[in-house]
Amino acid sequence: MVSRRIPIFEYNEELKSKKHQVYESLIKGVTEAIKTDKEAIKLCEVKNSGIFITVEKPEWKNSLDSALEYYIDTEEYEECSKIKDLINKL
């Protein structure tokens, strides 16, 4: 299995402009975590710091709901269906 690439952001970078990358990382991370029975995922890394922003399992559904809204707004319905499947597996 190919390990997913965790996005790296500058410490002061605006994550709003990186929503697509963040949500992509969330979807891949949760998908992987469900398969491997993990309790948290690394969402992204702060560049040159060794610090990761993680999302704990109890927060996955809310995070996926936000991702779903984003992909509905951007009309990426294939992603929406992946997200709905993930939410159903939680």
C-alpha distances in whole Angstrom, upper triangle without the diagonal:
4,6,9,12,15,18,21,25,28,30,33,31,31,28,30,30,26,25,23,21,21,21,18,16,17,16,12,13,15,13,10,13,14,11,11,15,16,19,19,17,17,19,20,21,25,25,26,27,24,24,22,23,21,22,23,22,25,25,22,25,27,24,23,27,27,24,26,29,28,26,29,31,29,29,25,26,22,21,24,22,19,21,23,20,19,22,23,20,22
4,6,9,12,15,18,22,25,27,30,27,28,25,27,27,23,23,21,18,19,19,15,14,16,15,11,12,15,13,10,14,16,13,13,17,17,20,19,16,16,17,17,19,22,22,23,24,22,22,20,21,20,21,22,22,26,25,22,24,26,24,22,26,26,23,25,28,26,24,28,30,27,28,24,25,21,20,23,22,19,20,23,21,19,23,24,22,23
4,7,9,13,15,19,22,24,27,25,26,23,25,25,21,21,19,16,16,17,14,12,14,14,10,10,13,12,9,12,14,13,12,15,14,17,16,13,12,13,14,15,19,19,20,21,18,19,16,17,16,18,19,19,23,22,20,22,24,21,20,24,24,21,23,26,25,24,27,29,27,27,24,25,22,20,23,23,19,20,23,21,19,22,24,21,21
4,6,9,12,16,19,21,24,22,22,19,21,21,17,17,15,12,13,13,10,8,11,11,7,8,11,11,9,11,14,13,13,16,15,17,15,11,10,11,11,13,16,17,19,20,17,17,14,15,14,16,18,18,22,20,18,20,22,18,18,21,21,18,20,23,21,20,24,25,23,24,21,22,19,17,20,20,17,17,21,19,17,20,22,20,20
4,6,9,13,16,18,21,18,20,17,19,19,15,16,14,10,11,13,10,8,11,12,9,10,13,14,12,14,17,17,17,19,17,19,16,12,10,10,9,10,14,14,16,17,15,15,13,14,14,16,19,20,23,21,19,22,22,19,19,22,21,18,21,23,21,20,24,25,23,24,21,23,21,18,21,22,19,19,23,22,19,22,25,23,23
4,6,10,13,15,17,16,17,14,17,16,13,14,13,9,9,11,10,7,9,12,10,9,12,14,12,14,17,18,17,19,16,17,14,10,7,7,5,7,10,11,14,14,12,12,9,10,11,13,16,17,20,18,17,20,20,17,17,20,19,17,20,22,20,20,23,24,22,24,21,23,22,18,21,22,19,18,22,22,19,21,24,23,22
4,7,10,12,14,12,13,11,14,13,10,11,11,7,7,10,9,7,10,13,12,11,15,16,16,17,20,21,20,22,19,20,16,13,9,8,5,6,9,9,12,13,13,12,10,10,12,14,17,19,22,19,18,21,20,17,17,20,18,16,19,21,18,19,22,22,20,23,20,23,22,18,21,23,20,19,23,23,21,22,26,25,24
4,7,9,12,10,12,11,14,13,10,13,13,10,10,13,13,11,13,16,15,14,18,20,19,19,23,24,23,24,21,21,18,14,11,9,6,5,6,6,9,10,10,10,9,10,13,15,19,21,24,21,20,23,22,19,20,23,21,19,22,23,21,22,25,25,23,26,24,26,25,22,24,26,24,23,26,27,24,26,29,28,27
4,6,8,6,9,8,12,11,9,12,13,10,10,14,14,13,15,18,18,17,20,22,21,22,25,27,26,27,24,23,19,16,13,11,7,6,5,5,9,10,11,11,10,10,14,16,20,23,24,21,21,24,22,19,21,23,20,19,22,23,20,21,25,24,22,26,24,27,26,23,25,28,25,24,27,28,26,27,30,29,28
4,6,5,9,9,13,12,11,14,16,14,13,17,18,16,18,21,21,20,23,26,25,25,29,30,29,30,27,26,22,19,16,14,11,9,6,5,8,9,12,11,12,12,16,19,22,25,27,24,24,27,25,22,24,26,23,22,25,26,23,24,28,26,25,28,27,30,30,26,28,31,29,27,31,32,29,30,34,33,31
4,6,9,10,13,14,13,16,18,16,15,18,20,18,19,23,23,21,24,26,26,26,29,31,30,30,26,25,22,19,16,14,11,9,5,6,9,8,11,10,11,11,15,18,21,24,26,23,23,26,24,21,24,26,23,22,26,26,23,26,29,27,27,30,29,32,32,28,30,32,30,28,31,33,30,30,34,33,31
4,6,9,12,12,12,15,18,16,15,19,20,19,20,24,24,23,25,28,28,28,31,33,32,32,29,28,24,22,18,16,13,12,9,10,12,12,15,13,14,14,17,20,23,26,27,24,24,27,24,22,24,26,22,22,26,25,23,25,28,26,26,29,28,31,32,28,30,33,31,29,32,34,31,31,35,34,32
4,6,9,9,9,12,14,13,13,16,18,17,18,21,22,21,24,26,26,26,29,31,31,31,28,27,23,21,18,15,12,12,9,10,13,14,16,14,14,13,17,19,22,25,26,23,23,25,23,20,22,24,20,20,23,23,20,22,25,23,22,26,25,28,28,25,27,30,28,26,29,31,29,29,33,33,31
4,5,6,7,9,13,12,11,14,16,16,17,20,21,21,23,25,26,26,29,31,31,31,28,27,23,21,18,15,13,13,12,13,16,17,19,16,16,14,17,18,22,24,25,21,22,23,21,18,20,21,17,17,21,20,17,19,22,20,19,23,23,26,27,23,24,28,26,24,27,29,27,27,31,31,29
4,5,5,6,10,9,8,11,13,13,13,16,18,17,19,22,23,23,25,27,27,28,25,24,20,17,15,12,10,12,11,13,17,17,18,15,14,12,14,15,19,21,22,18,18,20,17,14,16,18,14,14,17,17,14,16,19,18,17,21,20,23,23,20,21,24,23,20,24,26,23,23,27,27,26
4,5,5,9,10,9,11,13,14,14,17,19,19,20,23,24,24,26,29,29,29,27,25,22,20,18,14,13,15,15,17,20,20,21,19,17,15,17,17,20,22,23,19,19,20,17,14,16,16,13,12,16,14,11,14,17,15,14,18,18,21,22,19,19,23,22,20,23,25,23,23,27,27,26
4,6,8,9,10,12,13,14,16,18,19,20,22,23,25,26,28,30,30,31,28,28,24,21,19,15,14,16,15,16,20,21,22,20,18,17,19,19,23,25,25,22,21,22,20,17,18,19,15,14,17,16,12,15,17,15,14,18,17,21,22,19,20,23,23,21,24,26,24,25,28,29,28
4,6,5,6,9,10,11,12,14,16,16,18,20,21,22,24,26,27,27,25,24,21,18,16,12,11,13,13,14,18,19,19,18,16,14,16,17,20,22,23,20,19,20,18,15,16,17,14,12,16,15,12,14,17,15,14,17,16,19,20,17,18,21,20,18,22,24,22,22,26,26,25
4,6,5,6,8,10,10,12,14,15,16,18,20,20,22,24,25,26,23,23,20,17,15,12,11,14,15,17,21,21,21,19,16,14,15,15,19,20,21,17,16,17,15,12,13,14,10,9,12,12,8,10,13,12,11,15,14,16,17,14,15,18,17,15,18,21,19,19,23,23,22
4,6,5,6,9,10,11,12,14,15,17,18,20,21,23,24,25,23,23,20,17,16,12,12,15,17,18,22,22,22,21,18,16,17,17,20,21,22,19,17,18,17,13,13,14,12,9,11,12,8,9,12,12,10,13,11,14,14,11,13,16,15,14,17,19,18,19,22,22,22
4,6,5,6,9,10,11,12,14,15,16,18,20,21,22,23,21,21,18,15,13,10,9,12,14,15,19,19,19,18,15,13,15,15,19,20,21,18,16,18,17,14,14,16,14,11,14,15,12,12,16,15,14,16,14,17,16,13,15,18,16,15,19,20,18,19,23,22,22
4,5,5,6,9,10,10,12,14,15,16,18,20,21,21,19,19,15,12,11,7,7,11,12,14,18,18,18,16,13,11,11,11,15,16,18,15,13,15,14,10,11,14,11,9,13,14,11,12,16,16,15,17,15,17,17,14,15,18,16,14,17,19,16,17,21,21,20
4,5,5,6,9,10,10,12,14,15,16,18,20,20,18,18,15,12,12,9,10,14,16,18,22,22,21,19,15,13,13,12,15,15,17,14,11,13,12,8,8,10,9,6,9,11,8,9,13,13,12,14,12,14,14,10,11,14,12,10,14,15,13,14,18,18,17
4,5,5,6,8,10,11,12,14,16,17,18,19,18,19,16,13,12,9,11,14,17,18,22,22,21,19,16,14,14,14,17,17,19,16,13,15,15,11,10,13,12,9,11,13,11,10,14,15,13,15,12,14,13,9,12,14,11,10,14,15,13,15,18,18,18
4,6,5,6,8,10,10,12,14,15,16,17,15,16,13,9,8,6,7,11,14,16,19,19,17,16,12,11,11,11,14,15,17,15,12,15,15,11,11,14,13,10,13,16,14,14,17,18,17,18,16,17,16,12,14,16,13,12,16,16,14,15,19,18,17
4,6,5,6,8,10,10,12,14,15,15,14,13,11,8,8,6,9,13,16,18,21,20,19,17,13,11,10,8,11,11,14,11,8,11,11,8,8,11,11,8,11,14,12,13,16,17,17,18,16,17,16,12,13,15,12,10,13,14,11,12,16,15,14
4,5,5,6,9,10,11,13,14,15,14,15,13,10,11,9,12,16,19,21,24,24,22,20,16,15,13,11,13,13,15,13,9,11,12,9,7,11,11,8,10,13,12,11,15,17,16,16,13,14,12,9,10,11,8,7,11,11,8,10,13,13,13
4,6,5,6,9,10,11,12,14,13,14,12,9,10,9,12,15,19,20,23,23,21,19,16,15,13,13,14,14,17,15,12,14,16,13,11,15,15,12,14,17,16,15,18,20,18,19,16,16,14,11,13,14,10,10,13,13,10,13,15,14,14
4,5,5,6,9,10,10,11,10,11,9,6,7,7,10,13,17,19,21,21,18,17,13,12,10,9,11,11,14,13,10,13,14,12,11,15,15,13,15,18,17,17,20,22,21,22,19,19,17,14,16,16,13,12,15,14,11,13,16,14,13
4,5,5,6,9,10,10,9,10,8,7,9,9,13,16,20,22,24,23,21,19,15,14,11,9,10,9,12,11,7,10,12,10,9,13,14,12,14,17,17,16,19,21,21,21,19,18,17,13,14,14,11,10,12,11,8,10,12,10,9
4,6,5,7,9,10,10,12,11,10,12,12,15,19,22,24,27,26,23,22,18,17,15,13,14,12,15,14,11,12,15,13,11,15,16,14,15,18,18,17,19,22,21,21,18,17,15,12,14,13,9,9,12,10,7,10,12,9,10
4,6,5,6,8,8,11,10,9,11,12,15,17,21,23,25,24,21,20,17,17,14,13,14,12,16,16,13,15,18,15,14,18,19,17,18,21,21,20,23,25,24,24,21,21,18,16,17,17,13,13,15,13,11,13,15,12,12
4,5,5,5,5,7,7,7,10,12,15,17,21,23,25,24,21,19,16,15,12,11,10,9,13,13,10,13,16,14,14,17,18,17,18,22,22,21,24,26,26,26,23,23,20,18,19,18,15,14,16,14,11,13,14,11,11
4,6,5,7,9,10,10,13,15,18,21,24,27,29,28,25,23,19,18,15,13,12,10,13,14,11,12,16,15,13,17,19,17,18,21,22,21,23,26,26,26,23,22,20,17,18,17,13,13,14,12,9,11,11,8,8
4,6,8,11,12,12,15,17,20,22,26,28,30,29,26,24,21,21,18,16,15,13,16,17,14,16,19,18,17,20,22,20,20,24,24,23,25,28,28,27,24,23,20,18,19,18,14,15,16,13,11,14,14,10,11
4,6,9,11,11,14,16,19,21,25,26,28,27,23,22,19,19,16,15,14,13,16,17,15,17,21,19,18,22,23,22,23,26,26,25,28,31,30,30,27,26,24,21,22,21,18,18,19,17,14,16,17,13,13
4,7,9,11,14,16,20,22,25,27,29,27,24,23,20,19,16,14,12,10,13,15,13,16,19,18,17,21,22,21,22,26,26,26,28,31,30,31,28,27,25,22,23,22,18,18,19,16,13,15,15,12,11
4,6,7,11,13,16,18,22,24,25,24,20,19,16,16,12,11,9,8,12,13,12,15,17,16,16,20,21,20,22,25,25,25,27,30,30,30,27,27,25,22,23,22,19,18,19,18,14,15,17,14,12
4,7,11,13,16,18,21,24,25,23,20,18,15,14,10,9,6,5,9,10,10,13,15,14,15,18,20,19,21,24,24,25,27,29,29,30,28,27,26,23,23,23,20,18,19,18,15,15,17,14,11
4,7,9,12,14,17,20,22,20,17,15,11,10,7,6,4,5,9,9,9,12,14,12,14,17,17,17,19,22,22,23,25,27,27,28,26,26,25,21,22,22,19,17,19,19,15,15,18,15,13
4,6,9,11,15,17,19,18,15,13,9,9,5,5,7,8,11,10,9,13,14,12,13,16,16,15,18,21,20,20,23,25,25,26,23,24,22,19,20,21,17,16,18,18,14,15,18,16,14
4,6,8,11,14,16,14,12,10,6,6,4,7,9,11,14,13,12,15,16,13,14,18,17,16,19,21,20,21,24,25,24,26,24,25,23,20,21,23,19,18,21,20,17,18,21,19,17
4,7,10,13,16,15,13,11,7,6,5,7,10,12,14,12,11,14,14,11,12,16,14,13,16,18,17,18,21,22,21,23,21,22,21,17,19,21,18,16,19,19,16,17,20,19,18
4,7,9,12,12,11,9,6,5,7,10,13,16,18,15,15,18,17,14,15,18,17,15,19,20,18,19,23,23,22,24,22,24,23,19,21,23,20,19,22,23,20,21,24,23,21
4,6,9,8,7,6,4,6,9,12,15,18,20,18,18,21,21,17,19,22,20,19,22,24,21,23,26,26,25,28,25,28,27,23,25,27,24,22,26,26,23,24,28,26,25
4,7,6,7,6,6,8,11,14,18,21,23,20,20,24,22,19,22,24,22,21,25,25,23,25,28,27,26,29,27,30,29,26,27,30,27,25,29,29,26,27,31,29,28
4,6,7,8,9,11,15,18,21,24,26,24,24,27,26,22,24,27,24,23,27,28,25,26,30,29,28,31,29,31,31,27,29,32,29,28,31,32,29,30,33,32,31
4,6,8,11,13,17,20,23,26,28,26,26,30,29,26,28,30,28,27,31,31,29,30,34,33,32,34,32,35,34,31,33,35,32,31,34,35,32,33,36,35,33
4,5,8,11,14,18,21,24,26,24,25,28,27,24,27,29,27,26,30,31,29,30,34,33,32,35,33,35,34,31,33,35,32,30,34,34,31,32,35,33,31
4,7,10,12,16,18,22,24,22,23,26,26,23,25,28,26,25,29,30,28,30,33,33,32,35,32,34,33,30,32,33,30,29,32,32,29,30,33,31,29
4,7,9,13,15,19,21,19,20,23,23,20,22,25,23,23,27,28,26,27,31,31,30,33,31,33,32,28,29,31,28,27,30,30,26,27,30,29,27
4,6,10,12,16,18,16,16,20,19,17,19,22,20,19,23,24,23,24,28,28,27,30,27,29,28,24,26,28,25,23,26,26,23,23,27,25,23
4,7,10,13,15,13,13,17,16,13,16,18,17,16,20,21,20,22,25,25,25,27,25,27,26,22,23,25,23,20,23,24,21,21,24,23,21
4,7,10,12,10,10,14,14,12,14,17,16,16,19,21,20,21,24,25,25,27,25,26,25,21,22,24,21,18,21,21,18,18,21,20,17
4,7,8,6,7,10,10,8,11,14,13,13,16,18,18,19,22,23,23,25,23,24,23,20,20,21,19,16,18,19,15,15,18,17,14
4,6,6,7,10,11,10,12,15,15,16,18,20,20,22,24,25,26,28,26,26,25,21,21,22,20,17,19,19,15,15,17,16,13
4,5,5,8,10,10,11,14,15,15,17,19,20,21,23,25,26,27,25,24,23,20,20,20,18,15,16,16,12,12,14,12,9
4,6,7,8,10,11,13,14,16,17,19,20,22,23,25,26,27,26,25,25,21,20,21,19,16,17,17,14,12,14,13,10
4,6,6,6,9,10,11,12,14,16,17,19,20,22,23,24,23,23,23,19,18,20,18,14,15,16,13,11,14,14,11
4,6,5,6,8,10,10,12,14,15,16,18,20,21,22,20,20,19,16,15,16,14,11,12,13,10,8,12,11,8
4,5,5,6,9,10,10,12,14,15,16,18,20,20,19,18,18,15,14,14,13,10,10,11,9,6,9,10,8
4,5,5,6,9,10,11,13,14,15,17,19,20,19,19,19,16,14,16,15,11,12,14,12,9,13,14,11
4,5,5,6,9,10,11,12,14,16,17,18,17,17,18,14,13,15,14,10,12,14,11,10,14,14,12
4,5,5,6,9,10,10,12,14,15,16,14,14,14,11,10,12,10,7,8,10,8,7,11,12,11
4,5,5,6,9,10,11,12,14,15,14,14,15,12,10,12,12,8,9,12,10,8,12,14,12
4,5,5,6,9,10,11,13,14,14,14,16,13,11,14,14,10,12,15,13,12,15,17,15
4,5,5,6,9,10,11,12,11,12,13,9,8,11,11,8,10,13,11,11,15,16,15
4,5,5,6,9,10,10,9,9,11,8,6,9,9,6,8,11,11,10,13,15,15
4,6,5,6,9,10,10,11,13,11,8,12,13,10,11,15,14,13,16,18,18
4,5,5,6,9,9,10,13,10,9,13,13,11,13,16,16,15,18,20,20
4,5,5,6,5,7,9,7,6,10,11,9,11,14,14,14,17,19,19
4,5,5,6,7,10,9,7,10,12,11,12,15,16,15,18,20,20
4,5,8,10,13,12,10,14,15,14,15,18,19,18,21,23,23
4,6,8,11,10,10,14,15,14,16,19,19,19,22,24,24
4,6,9,9,9,11,13,13,15,17,18,19,21,23,24
4,6,6,7,9,10,11,13,15,16,17,19,21,22
4,5,5,6,9,10,10,12,14,15,17,19,20
4,5,5,7,9,10,11,13,15,16,17,19
4,5,5,6,9,10,11,12,14,15,17
4,5,5,6,9,10,11,12,14,16
4,5,5,6,9,10,11,13,15
4,6,5,6,9,10,11,13
4,5,5,6,9,10,11
4,5,5,6,9,10
4,6,5,6,9
4,5,5,7
4,5,5
4,6
4
